[in-house]
């Protein structure tokens, strides 16, 4: 690869396109090059790489700010024109249009900014890794019963699933049958 196709004006074109959110594929096509050459220019031509990075950074900041505004809610001044059909007079009224916070934007923001606190699945390790890997079903049931007894849930640990005539397994949920709260556990 070489710089033969490169022209100094490509840096400004790429910058302007990056401000509009252009992808690498779109940039390469607009400049008449392949993506491999585009990546080469990013690395080897400081002016070009700098302009692309600057344009992308500004575009990303604008999107992040818009997402943030949508997550917290926002408002802006508007004008509305009212016309009296009888007299033909017009009146311009200024008002503030309000947009409430958007739940989806909040969730997206928090999951990406604070994944340690806001993610869908939480995994909790009990014991050391591998502690339960070599235990039989009976040994696992015994450990579960002991843990349930320690938590004051002893009677619930002994419940076994039952197989119905059609081959499906039904597990009785004694907690749900007793009002949804296990003994000794405060409702949330």
Buried (B, 14 or more C-beta within 10 A) or exposed (E): EEEEEBEEEBBEBBBEBBBEEBEBEEBBBEBEBEEEBBBBBBEEBEEBBEBBBBBBEEBEEEEEEEBBBBBBEBEEEEEEEEEEEEEEEEEEEEEEEEEEEBEEBBEBBBEEEEEEEBEEEEEEEEEEEEEEEEEEEEEEBEBBBEEBBEBEBBEBBEEEEEEEEEEEEEEEEEBEEEEEEBEEEEEE
